[in-house]
Amino acid sequence: ENPFNALHGGAICTLVDFAGTLALMTQDPTRPGVSVDLSVSFMSSAKAGDTLDIRGKVLKMGKKLGFTEVEIYNKETGRLIASGRHTKYFS
């Protein structure tokens, strides 16, 4: 929570990172990978007490790179809070 009673942008980035990793691990649970790129666009704020709906999906999973997209919604209103892309490297 930040001084404006909203979910901090850094916490939203962490949710994108985590949800993107979980999405990739549905394809291969032995390869969480390491982040090489993370991009987040903030559309609106989430206030303290809001329930979030976080949706992660795999765009592509190759031998060395995995690409995901994550969207975070306010569960009650359906409003899009943030959208992110996450790329991970597999050794």
OpenMM code with the backbone's topology and positions (N, CA, C; nanometers):
from openmm import Vec3, app, unit

residues = "GLU ASN PRO PHE ASN ALA LEU HIS GLY GLY ALA ILE CYS THR LEU VAL ASP PHE ALA GLY THR LEU ALA LEU MET THR GLN ASP PRO THR ARG PRO GLY VAL SER VAL ASP LEU SER VAL SER PHE MET SER SER ALA LYS ALA GLY ASP THR LEU ASP ILE ARG GLY LYS VAL LEU LYS MET GLY LYS LYS LEU GLY PHE THR GLU VAL GLU ILE TYR ASN LYS GLU THR GLY ARG LEU ILE ALA SER GLY ARG HIS THR LYS TYR PHE SER".split()
positions = [
    Vec3(0.0858, -0.1177, 0.0000),
    Vec3(0.0000, 0.0000, 0.0000),
    Vec3(0.0899, 0.1232, 0.0000),
    Vec3(0.0532, 0.2225, -0.0789),
    Vec3(0.1306, 0.3462, -0.0840),
    Vec3(0.0565, 0.4564, -0.0064),
    Vec3(0.1140, 0.5771, -0.0009),
    Vec3(0.0489, 0.6853, 0.0746),
    Vec3(-0.0901, 0.7248, 0.0234),
    Vec3(-0.1280, 0.6796, -0.0955),
    Vec3(-0.2591, 0.7125, -0.1524),
    Vec3(-0.3632, 0.6020, -0.1269),
    Vec3(-0.3309, 0.5100, -0.0346),
    Vec3(-0.4203, 0.3998, -0.0010),
    Vec3(-0.4456, 0.3082, -0.1209),
    Vec3(-0.3449, 0.2965, -0.2071),
    Vec3(-0.3556, 0.2126, -0.3265),
    Vec3(-0.2426, 0.1101, -0.3275),
    Vec3(-0.2631, 0.0028, -0.4029),
    Vec3(-0.1606, -0.0991, -0.4186),
    Vec3(-0.0402, -0.0370, -0.4892),
    Vec3(0.0769, -0.0512, -0.4299),
    Vec3(0.1999, 0.0078, -0.4838),
    Vec3(0.2343, -0.0533, -0.6190),
    Vec3(0.2847, 0.0289, -0.7105),
    Vec3(0.3213, -0.0186, -0.8440),
    Vec3(0.4238, -0.1301, -0.8418),
    Vec3(0.5161, -0.1242, -0.7466),
    Vec3(0.6155, -0.2308, -0.7348),
    Vec3(0.5519, -0.3635, -0.6978),
    Vec3(0.4473, -0.3596, -0.6157),
    Vec3(0.3760, -0.4818, -0.5796),
    Vec3(0.3025, -0.5383, -0.7009),
    Vec3(0.2490, -0.4514, -0.7841),
    Vec3(0.1825, -0.4960, -0.9067),
    Vec3(0.2838, -0.5635, -0.9993),
    Vec3(0.4033, -0.5061, -1.0108),
    Vec3(0.5090, -0.5677, -1.0923),
    Vec3(0.5459, -0.7059, -1.0384),
    Vec3(0.5511, -0.7192, -0.9065),
    Vec3(0.5807, -0.8489, -0.8456),
    Vec3(0.4715, -0.9499, -0.8787),
    Vec3(0.3457, -0.9072, -0.8783),
    Vec3(0.2358, -0.9968, -0.9150),
    Vec3(0.2474, -1.0427, -1.0600),
    Vec3(0.2867, -0.9518, -1.1496),
    Vec3(0.3064, -0.9887, -1.2904),
    Vec3(0.4193, -1.0907, -1.3018),
    Vec3(0.5293, -1.0678, -1.2312),
    Vec3(0.6428, -1.1609, -1.2309),
    Vec3(0.5979, -1.2983, -1.1818),
    Vec3(0.5302, -1.3016, -1.0693),
    Vec3(0.4884, -1.4270, -1.0078),
    Vec3(0.3865, -1.5014, -1.0951),
    Vec3(0.2857, -1.4312, -1.1436),
    Vec3(0.1815, -1.4949, -1.2254),
    Vec3(0.2380, -1.5442, -1.3585),
    Vec3(0.3303, -1.4682, -1.4164),
    Vec3(0.3944, -1.5124, -1.5408),
    Vec3(0.4747, -1.6398, -1.5191),
    Vec3(0.5469, -1.6452, -1.4084),
    Vec3(0.6246, -1.7651, -1.3763),
    Vec3(0.5329, -1.8850, -1.3547),
    Vec3(0.4233, -1.8661, -1.2803),
    Vec3(0.3291, -1.9770, -1.2581),
    Vec3(0.2690, -2.0257, -1.3897),
    Vec3(0.2380, -1.9332, -1.4793),
    Vec3(0.1828, -1.9729, -1.6094),
    Vec3(0.2827, -2.0612, -1.6842),
    Vec3(0.4103, -2.0228, -1.6846),
    Vec3(0.5119, -2.1041, -1.7519),
    Vec3(0.5277, -2.2403, -1.6852),
    Vec3(0.5158, -2.2431, -1.5545),
    Vec3(0.5348, -2.3694, -1.4830),
    Vec3(0.4192, -2.4672, -1.5051),
    Vec3(0.3061, -2.4194, -1.5583),
    Vec3(0.1998, -2.5132, -1.5963),
    Vec3(0.2419, -2.5939, -1.7184),
    Vec3(0.3350, -2.5403, -1.7970),
    Vec3(0.3861, -2.6104, -1.9148),
    Vec3(0.4978, -2.7081, -1.8779),
    Vec3(0.5845, -2.6656, -1.7825),
    Vec3(0.6947, -2.7498, -1.7363),
    Vec3(0.7329, -2.7054, -1.5953),
    Vec3(0.6864, -2.7778, -1.4933),
    Vec3(0.7097, -2.7359, -1.3552),
    Vec3(0.8563, -2.7407, -1.3117),
    Vec3(0.9435, -2.7972, -1.3929),
    Vec3(1.0854, -2.8041, -1.3567),
    Vec3(1.1652, -2.6852, -1.4100),
    Vec3(1.0993, -2.5947, -1.4853),
    Vec3(1.1725, -2.4836, -1.5472),
    Vec3(1.1081, -2.3481, -1.5153),
    Vec3(1.1334, -2.2929, -1.3947),
    Vec3(1.0790, -2.1606, -1.3647),
    Vec3(1.1517, -2.0491, -1.4393),
    Vec3(1.2776, -2.0711, -1.4760),
    Vec3(1.3545, -1.9723, -1.5505),
    Vec3(1.3929, -1.8504, -1.4677),
    Vec3(1.4619, -1.7582, -1.5331),
    Vec3(1.5001, -1.6308, -1.4714),
    Vec3(1.4495, -1.5172, -1.5600),
    Vec3(1.4082, -1.4101, -1.4973),
    Vec3(1.3512, -1.2968, -1.5717),
    Vec3(1.4572, -1.2260, -1.6546),
    Vec3(1.4227, -1.1967, -1.7803),
    Vec3(1.5097, -1.1155, -1.8655),
    Vec3(1.4395, -0.9881, -1.9114),
    Vec3(1.3069, -0.9847, -1.9006),
    Vec3(1.2330, -0.8649, -1.9386),
    Vec3(1.0985, -0.8647, -1.8663),
    Vec3(1.0596, -0.7463, -1.8197),
    Vec3(0.9308, -0.7300, -1.7525),
    Vec3(0.8793, -0.5910, -1.7874),
    Vec3(0.7588, -0.5863, -1.8416),
    Vec3(0.6986, -0.4594, -1.8804),
    Vec3(0.5565, -0.4549, -1.8261),
    Vec3(0.5221, -0.3462, -1.7580),
    Vec3(0.3890, -0.3341, -1.6983),
    Vec3(0.3276, -0.1995, -1.7342),
    Vec3(0.2020, -0.2017, -1.7764),
    Vec3(0.1254, -0.0794, -1.8003),
    Vec3(0.0169, -0.0720, -1.6939),
    Vec3(0.0064, 0.0437, -1.6299),
    Vec3(-0.0906, 0.0653, -1.5229),
    Vec3(-0.2104, 0.1422, -1.5785),
    Vec3(-0.3292, 0.0827, -1.5694),
    Vec3(-0.4491, 0.1441, -1.6251),
    Vec3(-0.5323, 0.2168, -1.5205),
    Vec3(-0.5400, 0.1607, -1.4004),
    Vec3(-0.6144, 0.2232, -1.2916),
    Vec3(-0.5593, 0.1699, -1.1596),
    Vec3(-0.6069, 0.2245, -1.0501),
    Vec3(-0.5511, 0.1852, -0.9206),
    Vec3(-0.6375, 0.0795, -0.8535),
    Vec3(-0.5745, 0.0045, -0.7665),
    Vec3(-0.6441, -0.0889, -0.6788),
    Vec3(-0.6310, -0.0341, -0.5378),
    Vec3(-0.7412, -0.0203, -0.4700),
    Vec3(-0.7427, 0.0349, -0.3345),
    Vec3(-0.7277, -0.0767, -0.2309),
    Vec3(-0.6877, -0.0385, -0.1111),
    Vec3(-0.6771, -0.1342, -0.0005),
    Vec3(-0.8118, -0.2031, 0.0183),
    Vec3(-0.8105, -0.3338, 0.0278),
    Vec3(-0.9329, -0.4107, 0.0460),
    Vec3(-0.9935, -0.4634, -0.0826),
    Vec3(-0.9491, -0.4132, -0.1995),
    Vec3(-1.0002, -0.4651, -0.3264),
    Vec3(-0.9554, -0.6095, -0.3456),
    Vec3(-1.0417, -0.6902, -0.4052),
    Vec3(-1.0060, -0.8269, -0.4424),
    Vec3(-0.9656, -0.8256, -0.5886),
    Vec3(-0.8523, -0.8874, -0.6183),
    Vec3(-0.7991, -0.8864, -0.7541),
    Vec3(-0.8182, -1.0207, -0.8224),
    Vec3(-0.8355, -1.0156, -0.9526),
    Vec3(-0.8415, -1.1335, -1.0385),
    Vec3(-0.7183, -1.1246, -1.1276),
    Vec3(-0.6251, -1.2175, -1.1108),
    Vec3(-0.4975, -1.2136, -1.1830),
    Vec3(-0.4951, -1.3286, -1.2821),
    Vec3(-0.4785, -1.2955, -1.4107),
    Vec3(-0.4829, -1.3950, -1.5177),
    Vec3(-0.3500, -1.3959, -1.5921),
    Vec3(-0.2809, -1.5086, -1.5862),
    Vec3(-0.1545, -1.5233, -1.6576),
    Vec3(-0.1669, -1.6282, -1.7658),
    Vec3(-0.1065, -1.6014, -1.8808),
    Vec3(-0.1089, -1.7015, -1.9880),
    Vec3(0.0257, -1.7034, -2.0595),
    Vec3(0.0571, -1.8203, -2.1112),
    Vec3(0.1799, -1.8386, -2.1876),
    Vec3(0.1529, -1.7985, -2.3319),
    Vec3(0.2329, -1.7062, -2.3829),
    Vec3(0.2232, -1.6678, -2.5238),
    Vec3(0.3055, -1.7618, -2.6104),
    Vec3(0.4257, -1.7976, -2.5592),
    Vec3(0.5136, -1.8907, -2.6303),
    Vec3(0.6146, -1.9449, -2.5305),
    Vec3(0.6434, -2.0737, -2.5426),
    Vec3(0.7469, -2.1347, -2.4602),
    Vec3(0.8394, -2.2129, -2.5510),
    Vec3(0.9610, -2.1646, -2.5612),
    Vec3(1.0603, -2.2313, -2.6441),
    Vec3(1.1626, -2.3047, -2.5586),
    Vec3(1.2722, -2.3443, -2.6225),
    Vec3(1.3776, -2.4158, -2.5507),
    Vec3(1.4522, -2.3242, -2.4543),
    Vec3(1.4709, -2.1984, -2.4916),
    Vec3(1.5505, -2.1062, -2.4101),
    Vec3(1.4724, -1.9888, -2.3536),
    Vec3(1.3603, -1.9521, -2.4151),
    Vec3(1.2824, -1.8362, -2.3691),
    Vec3(1.1349, -1.8718, -2.3558),
    Vec3(1.0726, -1.8101, -2.2555),
    Vec3(0.9286, -1.8220, -2.2373),
    Vec3(0.8678, -1.6831, -2.2288),
    Vec3(0.7547, -1.6631, -2.2943),
    Vec3(0.6895, -1.5326, -2.3012),
    Vec3(0.5490, -1.5437, -2.2424),
    Vec3(0.5162, -1.4521, -2.1509),
    Vec3(0.3849, -1.4555, -2.0871),
    Vec3(0.3186, -1.3191, -2.0920),
    Vec3(0.1883, -1.3216, -2.0713),
    Vec3(0.1094, -1.2001, -2.0585),
    Vec3(0.0237, -1.2150, -1.9335),
    Vec3(0.0184, -1.1092, -1.8537),
    Vec3(-0.0573, -1.1120, -1.7292),
    Vec3(-0.1496, -0.9906, -1.7257),
    Vec3(-0.2749, -1.0122, -1.6872),
    Vec3(-0.3701, -0.9025, -1.6677),
    Vec3(-0.4238, -0.9095, -1.5261),
    Vec3(-0.4341, -0.7936, -1.4632),
    Vec3(-0.4834, -0.7842, -1.3265),
    Vec3(-0.6104, -0.7000, -1.3279),
    Vec3(-0.7202, -0.7580, -1.2777),
    Vec3(-0.8506, -0.6925, -1.2774),
    Vec3(-0.8999, -0.6726, -1.1343),
    Vec3(-0.9839, -0.5725, -1.1156),
    Vec3(-1.0611, -0.5603, -0.9928),
    Vec3(-1.1734, -0.6622, -1.0050),
    Vec3(-1.1781, -0.7572, -0.9129),
    Vec3(-1.2734, -0.8676, -0.9248),
    Vec3(-1.4183, -0.8208, -0.9179),
    Vec3(-1.4481, -0.7200, -0.8369),
    Vec3(-1.5862, -0.6740, -0.8208),
    Vec3(-1.6345, -0.5919, -0.9403),
    Vec3(-1.5494, -0.5042, -0.9934),
    Vec3(-1.5921, -0.4132, -1.1002),
    Vec3(-1.5549, -0.4630, -1.2398),
    Vec3(-1.4591, -0.5554, -1.2475),
    Vec3(-1.4110, -0.6007, -1.3775),
    Vec3(-1.3145, -0.5036, -1.4428),
    Vec3(-1.2830, -0.3955, -1.3747),
    Vec3(-1.1937, -0.2926, -1.4299),
    Vec3(-1.0501, -0.3453, -1.4384),
    Vec3(-0.9848, -0.3194, -1.5523),
    Vec3(-0.8460, -0.3588, -1.5723),
    Vec3(-0.7552, -0.2662, -1.4923),
    Vec3(-0.6760, -0.3239, -1.4020),
    Vec3(-0.5832, -0.2474, -1.3186),
    Vec3(-0.4492, -0.2329, -1.3888),
    Vec3(-0.3959, -0.3452, -1.4399),
    Vec3(-0.2644, -0.3434, -1.5042),
    Vec3(-0.2534, -0.4599, -1.6015),
    Vec3(-0.1649, -0.4416, -1.6985),
    Vec3(-0.1354, -0.5456, -1.7961),
    Vec3(0.0156, -0.5528, -1.8111),
    Vec3(0.0685, -0.6745, -1.8162),
    Vec3(0.2132, -0.6865, -1.8247),
    Vec3(0.2580, -0.8005, -1.9144),
    Vec3(0.3813, -0.7882, -1.9611),
    Vec3(0.4481, -0.8939, -2.0364),
    Vec3(0.5744, -0.9324, -1.9600),
    Vec3(0.6028, -1.0614, -1.9592),
    Vec3(0.7149, -1.1136, -1.8823),
    Vec3(0.7865, -1.2172, -1.9665),
    Vec3(0.9180, -1.2004, -1.9815),
    Vec3(1.0009, -1.2948, -2.0571),
    Vec3(1.0996, -1.3593, -1.9624),
    Vec3(1.1128, -1.4905, -1.9738),
    Vec3(1.2059, -1.5646, -1.8883),
    Vec3(1.2992, -1.6493, -1.9729),
    Vec3(1.4220, -1.6647, -1.9215),
    Vec3(1.5257, -1.7459, -1.9863),
    Vec3(1.5381, -1.8777, -1.9135),
    Vec3(1.5511, -1.9857, -1.9896),
    Vec3(1.5720, -2.1185, -1.9341),
    Vec3(1.7130, -2.1654, -1.9687),
    Vec3(1.7850, -2.2127, -1.8675),
    Vec3(1.9219, -2.2609, -1.8933),
    Vec3(1.9237, -2.4061, -1.9339),
] * unit.nanometer
topology = app.Topology()
chain = topology.addChain("A")
for resn in residues:
    res = topology.addResidue(resn, chain)
    for name in ("N", "CA", "C"):
        topology.addAtom(name, app.Element.getBySymbol(name[0]), res)
